[in-house]
Each structure stands twice: as structure tokens, then as C-alpha cells.
């Protein structure tokens, strides 16, 4: 036996020993189930209220989604200059009438002076809300208006901004005041924002995975050391694919399911993909077309 062969065998033996040792002392720890996520069937979350059917993040969109029969909404939030939490995706308001400016530099009244349905184009190529004044929605208004649905809240303000530094505490105080702990999920692309929020919430609210959480989970799943992965979030809301990495395999979904973590996929707008994801084990579909999703699941 040559020297290189002996070294290779020694490395393999050491790796096997390390794997066996870690397997013996580390057991997968299921995440404690959160009431907000207790559904006995796959659910539909209207993305920004159903952004292909009505102006995103507006009452017409949320109303239409509710009439279709969705189980919840996926929304984004930002903080205004006068520290109101509004349901809004972009950091500017330039998609309205003639308004332009950063959300953080404008008051709620200034933002509401604009028509938030002005540029919405429906599936027929029409602009039905151009002459109808539509206000922005505050998070308080949304939670008070729809007390019986799941609301997935995505913090958009970056943690290194003034408004981002305030958002976690202000969001927690609003959720606590309204008693909404068991009907919301709080997440963000910024893992730091999720951690900051949970300093206040203390695991009383379901947490969604940030980008770093997804990377850690998939790396653990892809290695032989998946048993070392201990989740700190309660639900994964992810795209089917990130770069060249497929995140929609039944095995990856099952890996998370074994840890009591449901997987919701975004933003899915066609029936074949929805059907495939549900078949693979997805527990939720985030969609701009809740009309398609509701019809599919009713079948």
C-alpha cells in the first residue's frame, strides 16, 4: 500500500469517526410549533395582497384576496418619517402619481396625498384605478381589519439605517398591543433584523428564515452533518431556486419538516409549478395570482 493511499484511508477514517462522534452527541432538535403556522393543509398567501389582481399593498388588493378565500397575506413594511409602520415594498414612492421620494423622508400624510393605484395595469392591459384615490395601508390598519388571517411581515428597512434601527422594537410593540402574536410571522432578508425583533418578542412570535438561515440549512442538508443543524426560525419562505441551487426538492422539504419547519415558496404564479411544489411537500404558496392558487387547491 502506497503512502498516498495510507494518507487517504487515514483521512477517510478520521472523517467517519468525526461523523459518528457528532451523530452520537448531537440529535436534531425540532422547533417548537407556533400557533400561527398550525394548518392541516397547504395555504395560500396573497403576495402584497395579490399584486397582479389589484394595486399591491392596498385595500382593494387585500379585499379581493379575501373574497377569493386565501389564508393569509405576505407583506412588506417600512417606517415613515413620522414613524408610522406602513405596508409598502419599495424604498421610494415613485410608482404612484407624480410623487417621488424616500419613504423614510416622507410623513404618512405626504405619502397618502398620492394615488397608490395610479400605475397599476390589470391583466387586460387597463388602468382601472388611475382615477380612484387609493391610500397607503398602515400595518395597524391591516391587522385590525383582518384579524382572522395569517400575515407574513417582511421588514424591509436595513438595520444600519435610522428607520431600520427603530423598526424591530416598534413592530413588537404594535403586535403586542393588538394581541397579534399568534397570527403573524416576522421575517426579513436581513437576519440581524429578525434577531433584533426576537430580543423583544422572546420567541412569542413565529420567525421566518433570513438569507443566512437558508444558506446554513441547505449547507447542513447537503453535507453529512445535517444532524448538527439546530434551527432558530419557524418557517422557511423561499424561492424554488437560488442561483444554481434548487431549493424545492422533496428531500430538502422533508429535512426541514422533520425539524417542524414548514416551507412556503414565493412568488409562484402558474398552476403547474404550484402543483409540483405542493406535491413535493410545500406547506404554503405565496402568489400574485391567488385566483389561480385557490382554484388549484380547491380541486
C-alpha positions, 0 to 999 in steps of 0.5 A: 500500500502506497503512502498516498493511499495510507494518507487517504484511508487515514483521512477517510477514517478520521472523517467517519469517526468525526461523523459518528462522534457528532451523530452520537452527541448531537440529535436534531432538535425540532422547533417548537410549533407556533400557533400561527403556522398550525394548518392541516393543509397547504395555504395560500398567501396573497403576495402584497395582497395579490399584486397582479389582481389589484394595486399591491399593498392596498385595500382593494388588493387585500379585499379581493384576496379575501373574497377569493378565500386565501389564508393569509397575506405576505407583506412588506413594511417600512417606517415613515418619517413620522414613524408610522409602520406602513405596508409598502415594498419599495424604498421610494414612492415613485410608482404612484402619481407624480410623487417621488421620494424616500419613504423614510423622508416622507410623513404618512400624510405626504405619502397618502396625498398620492394615488397608490393605484395610479400605475397599476395595469390589470391583466387586460392591459387597463388602468382601472384605478388611475382615477380612484384615490387609493391610500397607503395601508398602515400595518395597524390598519391591516391587522385590525381589519383582518384579524382572522388571517395569517400575515407574513411581515417582511421588514424591509428597512436595513438595520444600519439605517435610522428607520431600520434601527427603530423598526424591530422594537416598534413592530413588537410593540404594535403586535403586542398591543393588538394581541397579534402574536399568534397570527403573524410571522416576522421575517426579513432578508436581513437576519440581524433584523429578525434577531433584533425583533426576537430580543423583544418578542422572546420567541412569542412570535413565529420567525421566518428564515433570513438569507443566512438561515437558508444558506446554513440549512441547505449547507447542513442538508447537503453535507453529512452533518445535517444532524448538527443543524439546530434551527432558530426560525419557524418557517422557511419562505423561499424561492424554488431556486437560488442561483444554481441551487434548487431549493424545492426538492422533496428531500430538502422539504422533508429535512426541514419538516422533520425539524417542524419547519414548514416551507412556503415558496414565493412568488409562484404564479402558474398552476403547474409549478404550484402543483409540483411544489405542493406535491413535493411537500410545500406547506404554503404558496405565496402568489400574485395570482391567488385566483389561480392558487385557490382554484388549484387547491380547491380541486 
